[in-house]
Amino acid sequence: MRRLFYLLPLVGFLALVAVFKWGLNHDPRLLPSMLIDRPVPEMSLAPLPGRPAESGLSTADLKGRVSLVNIYGSWCIACVQEHPYLMELKKAGITIHGIDWRDDPVEGAKWLKKHGDPYDRVGADPAPGRAAIDFGVTGAPETFVVDRNGVIRYKHIGPITPEVWKTVLGPIVQELSK
């Protein structure tokens, strides 16, 4: 019985090692989305200040062509990292729509003025961020690939980088555009 008592710390330690090993082998960005292969949630978001009234974002705007829906905020540090590449994608002709999430719309507009505006349409989704909640957003930035019928085909968590575009998002957009 005494031996068993001395083995308990070793068993506990081995259990912790197993849990840590499992955690290191799972990418937290690969959270499943319940919306994959489902229509974009119903939304009608007002445009940011200084943009034309028709430049807000609604569900109907996401039909007709393959597009990206990018969730960002002026408060988001990773969004600053991602933004220059979004500008390159815009120059390459990729349709990108934005949702300014949990942000003061005035701050969101200032942020785009400062960093450049890669979006065809931008909708303001101030706190609590109802549209983002309907999309199942867990943080910013997140990007959704939406097909011509307004159906979500992929969700990417984190900044879009050249590597992510080349290996993941670009091929999906290219395939859906055929």
N, C-alpha and C positions, 0 to 999 in steps of 0.2 A: 504494500500500500504506500509505503514511503517513497518508493521509486516513482510511482505514478505522480505523486506530489511534486517531485523534482522535474518530471518531464513536462508538466503543464506549461511552464514558461517557454520551453522549446516549441511545443505545439502552437502556442499563441503567436510566437515569433514567425513560424512557418506560415501560419494563416495570414498574418499581415503581409508577408512577402508575396504570397499568392494574390492577395487583393491589389497590392501595388503593381505587380506584374500585369494583371488584367487591365488596370487603369492606364498603364503606359502603352498598351497595345490597342487602345480604342481612341479614335479621333473624335473629340467633342464637337467638331464642326459637322460631323456626319449624323446629326440629329434627324430622324425621319420626320417628314412633314405629312400630315394627314391630307393636305391639299393637292399633292401630286396627282395629276390626271383628273383634276376637278376644276370647274370654272372658277375664275377669279371671284372673290367675295364682292357682293354689292357694295358700291361706295360712290360717293359724289363729293369730292374734295374741292374746296375753294382754292383759287390760285394764290400764290404769294403776292404780297404788295408790290406794285410796280410792274406786274405782268398783266397782259391782256385778260379780260374776263373769261375768254374761251380757252385759256391755257391751264385751267384747273385739271383735275384728273378724275375721271369716272370709269366705271366698269365698261361702258360702251366704247371708250377711247382705246381699250386694249384689244379690240377686234379688228381684223383686216390685215394685220402684218405681225410678223414675229417681233417681239420686243423684250427688253429687260425692264423690270420694275426694281428700282434701287431705293432701299430705305436708308436715309441718312439724317443727320442732325448737325446743327452748327456746334453743338457741344461734344461731338464725337471725334475723338483723336484718330481712330483708325480710318475715319472717312477722309481726313486730310491726306493720309497716306495713299488711299485709293484714288482720290480725285484726279490727279494728272492722267492716270490711265483711262479714266472715264472720258476725259477730254480727247484722248487719242482715239478711243472707240467711236466717239461722235464724228470726228474727222473722217473715219473710215466708213461712215454711213450706217452705223448701228443705231437703231432706234432705242433710246433710253428714256424712261419716264421716272420721275422721282416722287418719293413721299417724304416730306419734311416732318419727321416723327418727333413727337413730344417736345416741340420747339415753339418758341414765340415766332410767328410768321415773319415779323419784321427782322428778327435775327437771322432766320433762314434765308431771307432775300439778301441781306447784307453779306452773308457768307458766300452766296453764289456770285454776288457782284465782285467780291474780293478774289475768289478762287477760279471763277469762270463758270459758265452754265452749260453743262453737257446734256441737259434734259430737253426733250421735245415738249413735255408737259410736266408740271410739278403741282402736287396737291399738298395743302397744309393739313397736317394731322396733329394738332396740338394735344397736350396731355388731357386725358389719359391715353390718347392715341387709338381711337376705336378702330380705324381701318387697319392699322398695324396689328392690333389684337386679332382681328378677323383673319389676317394673313398668317397668324401664328408666329409673329416676330418675337425673337428672344433677345435681340440686341441689334445694334447698328455697327457696321453696315451689314445688310443682308440684301441679296439680289435674287429675284425670281425670273426665270425664263418663261415667257407666256407665248403660246402659239397663236396662229391667225384666228382661231375660234375663241380666243379668250380663256384658254385652258392652261393652267400652270403645269409645266413639264419638268421643272427642276428648281431647287432652292439651294443657293450657295450662302453659307454663313461666313462672314469675314470679308476682308478687302479683296477686290478683284485685282490680281497682279497679271503681268504678262504670262507667267507660267500657268496660272489658273485659266486664263483665257485660252491659251494654246492647247492645254491638255483636257479641259473640262467644258467650259462654257462655249467657246468658239465652235467646237465640233457639234454641240447640241444645236446651237443657232443655225449653223450651216445645214444640218440635216433637216431641221424643221422648215427651213426656207426653200427647200427643193419643191 
